[in-house]
Amino acid sequence: MDTEVTVLDALAIDGGPPVRTTPLPWELPGAHYIGAEERELIDAVVDAQSPFRFYGFDLQATVTRLENEWCERFGHRFALGVSSGTAALTIAVSALELGPGDEVLVPGYLWVSCVSAVVSAGAIPRLVDIDDTFTIDPADLENKITSRTRAVLCVHMSGAPGRIDRVADICAAHDIALIEDCAQCAGGSFNDRAVGRFGDIGIFSFQLNKNMTSGEGGLLVTDDEALYRRIVALHDLGYPRNPEGRLDTADPSYQLWGKGARMSELAGAMALAQMRKLPKITGAMRKAKWRIREAIEGCAAFTMRSIIDPAGDTGPFLITTWPSAEAASYAVEALNAEGIRGPEGSLTCVRMRDFGLHWYFNISSLTEKRSNSRDGFPWTHPANDFAAAFDYGHGALARADELHARSAILSIASILGDEDVADIVMAFKKVARGVELRFGV
Ligand SMILES: Cc1ncc(COP(=O)(O)O)c(C=O)c1O
């Protein structure tokens, strides 16, 4: 920080001195930690010339080790490595046998992959509002359940679960399946229970933006053996494998249509090394984020996202909500001017309005009910007639719409130093004061 800058100085946006001039570090939590451990495991796979998990010259079993260690660490019964989080979602939906005539409840703040998994299976997404946790609102969830509802896809957005205990209770009471999308929350928990253990199936992503990364990759978890066996067949070519790693077509209960989403041993090597670093990565983000939260708590100009169990927060994002859409835009511009921004190309400090396909009404393939096939499937499927009048445009979810308009999101890099944290705190205090004066909060 330029030491002379105080909260009473003019805002940088008005020509005052900025809090800092160097960019904050990139988000991409796991990427900052890629190093010798990843290289060592990858080298072993390359040296063994065995990058395929099911057979080869000298299997290093990196994917199997990842799955086993994941279960040991987080308490799941079964885990399966796959090629991406999107593939994992698609597999989860098919594992639960969802399709035409079925409704899957999804929150308004999510990721495009959540909707695409439901629609590609032929099922119909039904929108549920979010609450102050920025995840599915249990009260609206209960209101939205119909006789068609077969599953809920609960998304632990921006690093932390919401009221997942209540969501799980509602699903159990109504005999509805629960899929937990933990793509943005690897290493997270709620009341000491790991995410992914509240639902029938949990999914994770190891894409570059996630808490740990293998570049591309994902994982499914479940405690149900029959579901696990379906998941195994689905992620591959529709059939299980025998102990030699060859396809086994004999069992009629697992003769399905595969998604071709196996994890390679190279991705497994990366993910295994990263998983072992996950407590360090999420620990760093959580610590920095809660230092910031505690220091700026009480500013009248904004509120912060509710986190029910801070110990289970993985920490990659700080979400603030301002008095109006205009105030939120001004605050983000002012924070950027104070130097709260990342390197060119990063999304370090932005308005939620600039957060793209995370918001239901920005997903034009949903609002326009697009199809991958010429006949308009699944929107035109007779079993989906009940959804003909469903409207996914802006205005469908009151709370999501207004939180979207008035909120800002700051990425908490996994390598923030003390000075970075102090600068972020100072900038928020300065800008909060500016917003109070300008908007009469
Ligand atoms: C909530 C959520 N679900 C699913 C995915 C899909 O993961 P992937 O990019 O690995 O396909 C992502 C991230 O991209 C995500 O943020």
Ligand as a Chemical Component Dictionary entry (heavy atoms), coordinates in Angstrom:
data_LIG
# 
_chem_comp.id                   LIG 
_chem_comp.type                 NON-POLYMER 
_chem_comp.pdbx_formal_charge   0 
_chem_comp.three_letter_code    LIG 
# 
loop_
_chem_comp_atom.comp_id 
_chem_comp_atom.atom_id 
_chem_comp_atom.alt_atom_id 
_chem_comp_atom.type_symbol 
_chem_comp_atom.charge 
_chem_comp_atom.model_Cartn_x 
_chem_comp_atom.model_Cartn_y 
_chem_comp_atom.model_Cartn_z 
_chem_comp_atom.pdbx_ordinal 
LIG C1 C1 C 0 -20.954 -24.900 -10.472 1  
LIG C2 C2 C 0 -20.235 -25.567 -11.607 2  
LIG N1 N1 N 0 -20.699 -26.743 -12.083 3  
LIG C3 C3 C 0 -20.088 -27.400 -13.071 4  
LIG C4 C4 C 0 -18.949 -26.895 -13.666 5  
LIG C5 C5 C 0 -18.377 -27.620 -14.846 6  
LIG O1 O1 O 0 -17.086 -28.049 -14.656 7  
LIG P1 P1 P 0 -16.094 -28.269 -15.924 8  
LIG O2 O2 O 0 -15.651 -26.936 -16.379 9  
LIG O3 O3 O 0 -15.011 -29.105 -15.324 10 
LIG O4 O4 O 0 -16.850 -29.015 -16.958 11 
LIG C6 C6 C 0 -18.419 -25.675 -13.202 12 
LIG C7 C7 C 0 -17.184 -25.075 -13.722 13 
LIG O5 O5 O 0 -16.840 -24.881 -14.796 14 
LIG C8 C8 C 0 -19.097 -24.989 -12.161 15 
LIG O6 O6 O 0 -18.652 -23.824 -11.710 16 
# 
loop_
_chem_comp_bond.comp_id 
_chem_comp_bond.atom_id_1 
_chem_comp_bond.atom_id_2 
_chem_comp_bond.value_order 
_chem_comp_bond.pdbx_ordinal 
LIG C1 C2 SING 1  
LIG C2 N1 SING 2  
LIG C2 C8 DOUB 3  
LIG N1 C3 DOUB 4  
LIG C3 C4 SING 5  
LIG C4 C5 SING 6  
LIG C4 C6 DOUB 7  
LIG C5 O1 SING 8  
LIG O1 P1 SING 9  
LIG P1 O2 DOUB 10 
LIG P1 O3 SING 11 
LIG P1 O4 SING 12 
LIG C6 C7 SING 13 
LIG C6 C8 SING 14 
LIG C7 O5 DOUB 15 
LIG C8 O6 SING 16 
# 
